[in-house]
């Protein structure tokens, strides 16, 4: 994965915790989107809780000032309205 999204995805899959917004400010939106999705996937793998990972993705999307529609599409593809609702709740409350 030699593009920005892929690098962010791999970083998110390997991250023990999400970075503060100031720490990711120098990265492009593709990298940050990859990180959010990778981190939420890692969280799902660790906890088995899709709603918790969707919530965290919403929080991080807001924290990193990303386009919520682009990140939320990942949860729509999983065909789960519940995950989309949790994503939106995390996005509304996040920061």
Residue pairs with C-beta under 8 A, 6 or more apart in sequence:
1 7
1 9
1 10
3 30
4 27
4 28
4 30
4 31
4 34
5 30
5 31
5 33
5 34
6 34
7 31
7 34
8 27
8 30
8 31
8 32
8 33
8 34
8 35
8 36
8 38
9 34
9 35
9 37
9 38
10 34
10 38
11 31
11 34
11 35
11 38
12 34
12 35
12 36
12 37
12 38
12 39
12 40
12 41
12 42
13 38
13 39
13 41
13 42
14 38
14 42
15 35
15 38
15 39
15 42
18 35
18 39
18 56
18 60
18 63
19 35
20 63
21 63
21 64
21 65
24 31
24 32
24 35
24 64
27 35
29 66
29 67
32 64
32 66
33 66
33 70
33 71
35 60
35 64
36 57
36 60
36 61
36 64
36 66
36 71
37 57
37 71
37 74
39 56
39 57
39 60
40 53
40 54
40 56
40 57
40 60
41 53
43 49
43 52
43 53
43 56
44 50
44 52
44 53
47 53
50 78
50 80
50 82
50 83
51 82
51 83
51 86
52 86
54 75
54 83
54 84
54 86
54 87
54 90
55 86
55 87
55 89
55 90
56 90
57 71
57 74
57 75
57 87
57 90
58 68
58 86
58 87
58 88
58 89
58 90
58 91
58 92
58 94
59 90
59 91
59 93
59 94
59 95
60 66
60 94
61 68
61 71
61 72
61 87
61 90
61 91
61 94
62 68
62 90
62 91
62 92
62 94
62 95
63 94
63 95
68 87
68 88
68 91
71 87
72 84
72 87
72 88
75 83
75 84
75 87
76 84
